[in-house]
Amino acid sequence: VINVGTSVGKIGFLGDSYQKLWCLTHIETLSIWNWQDGSCQVNLDKARELASDCWSQDNVDYFVDCHCPGGDDLWVVGGTCAGTVGYFPVNYKSPGSIGPAEAILGGGHVDVVRSVLQMPSEYGASAGLFGWTGGEDGRLCCWKSEDNSAAGNSNNRSWTSSELVVKPSRNRPKNRHSPY
C-alpha cells in the first residue's frame, strides 16, 4: 500500500518496464513512486505553482492529467479557465522540478478542459495528429502538430469538432409559470 496523504485524482505507470507510478491528487500535488518497494522518488507539493512559474501564459489553474509517451519521459498537462492547455515536462530526479511548457494548445476551447487523449505515435504521427481534448464548453478539439521547419518553428493548430457535440435545439417551449 502506498499512502499519498490525500485523495487520488489520477495514476499511471512510467518507465520502460513500468517500474514507476505517477500520482496526481485532487489538491494538485504530483508524486512519483517506485511501486515495487513503495518508496517515493519525488513529491511535488506545489506542482501547479511550479508549472505557473515557468509559463508565459496565465497561471495554471488546474491539472488535467499526466502523459507518459514511453521511457522515462513524463509531462503534466495543465490548463487555464479560458481553455488553454500546456504540456509541462517533469524532472522527477530529487528534488524534482517542472519545466516550461513544451506544447501549448490554445484557441480550441473557451472553458475548462477536462479530458486529454494523446494520439499514440503509430496512429497519429503520420497524419500529424497530436491528440484530442474535451472541455466544459461541450467541444471536442482535435489538435494537429504542424511542422514549419522552413520558418524555424513548430505550431500546434486546432480545429473544433462542433459536429461531434450534441447541442439542444433553441426552439424549445419555455416552461416558466406565470403567477398571475
N, C-alpha and C positions, 0 to 999 in steps of 0.2 A: 504494500500500500504506500502510495506517495501522497503526502498531505501538502497542498499548496497554500492552505490557510484561508481560503476564500472560495466563493462559488466559481466553478469552472465554466468558461464560455465555449471554448473550442480546444481540441487537442489534435495532434498529428505526429507522424514519425518523420525523422530526417536521418540522413547518413546513408551511405551505400548499402549497409547491411541493417538499416533501420535500428541502430543501437541507441538512438537518442529520441526523446519525446519532447515536443514543444507544447506549452500550455499557455493559452491566452485566457485571462479571467474576466469576469464581468466588471471589475474595477480597473481594468485595462493595465494589468501587470502582465509581463511576459517572462516565463521561465523555461529553461532548457534542462532536461533531466537525463541521466543515464538510467534507463528504466530497469536494467538488469540488477543493479545494486541499489537503486533508489536514491542515488546522490544527485544533488542539484549542482549543475555545472555553472549556471549563472541565473540570477533573479533580478530582472529589471523592474523595480517597483514603480519607477516613474517613466515607463516606456513611452506614454503619449507625450509627455513633456520633452523627452529626448528627441522624438520624431519632429515635434513642433519647432524645436530649437534649430534644426538643420533644414528647414523647409522655407522657401521664399514665398509660398502661398499663405493663406490664412493659417491659423493654428489648426492642428489636427484635432478634430472634435471627438473622434471615436475610432476604434479599430473594427474592421470588418472580419478579417481572417488573417491567416499566415499562408505563405506559398513556399513550397519546397520543390524545386524542379528536378531534384536529384542530387546526389553527392551531399556535401556538407553545406550547400547554399541554402539560406533561409531569408525570406522577406516578410515583413509585417506589412499588411495592407491597411492604410488609414485613410480617413476621409473627412471632408468638411460638411457642414449642414447645407451648403449650397450645391453639393453633388460632385465635387472634385475628389478624385481618389489618387493616392500615391503609393508606390511600392518602395518601401524602405529596407535596405539591406541590414541584416542583424549580424553583428560580430559577437558571438557568444563565448569567445575566449575571455576568461576572467580579466578585468572586472566587467566586461560586456559594454557594448555601445550600439547605437543605431545611427546609420549614415544617412546622407542626403538621398532624397527620392531618386531612384534610377528610372522610373517610369511614372508619368503623370497622365491621368485620364481625365480630361476636362471637356465640358461642353455638351455632354450627353444627358446628364441628369440635372435637375433643378432642386433636388431634395436629397435626403439621406440615402446612401447606397447601403443595402442590407446584405447583398449576396454577390460573390465573385466566382466565376468559373474560368479557370485558366485553361487554355487550349493546350493539350499535350503537343509537343513539337512534331510528332509523327502525323498528327491530323491537321494542325493549323498552320505550321510554319511555311509550308509550301504555298499556301494561299495567302500568306501574310496575316493570318488571324492571330490576334493576341489573346482575346478572351471575351467573355460576356459579363455584364453587370446587371443587377436588378435593384430597383430602389423603391422608396416610399412614394415616389411620384408616379408609380404604375408603369414605368418604362423598362423595357429590356433593351440594353445597348450592346451592340457588337463592336468590338474595338479592333482596328487593323493597325499593324505596325507598318509604317511606310518609310522605307529606307531612301533618304535623299542624299546618297553618298556624293553626288555631284555638288550638292550645296554644302556638304560637310557636316550635316546634322541629320538626326532622325526624329520624326514627329510621330505621335500617336494620334490617329484620326478616328473619330467615332461616327456612327450614324444611329439614329434612334429607330428601333423596330416597332413603330406605333401600330402596325397591322397585327402584331402579336399581343397587343394589350386590348383586353375587352373593356370597353367603356360603356357605361349606361347611356341610354338614349336621353336626349334633353327634353323630349316632349312627353314627359310623364305627367299625369294629373297631380295637382297639389293635394295633399292630404291634410291641409290645415282646416281646423274647425273655427267657425266664427261664433263668438259668444253671444251675438245678437241676432 
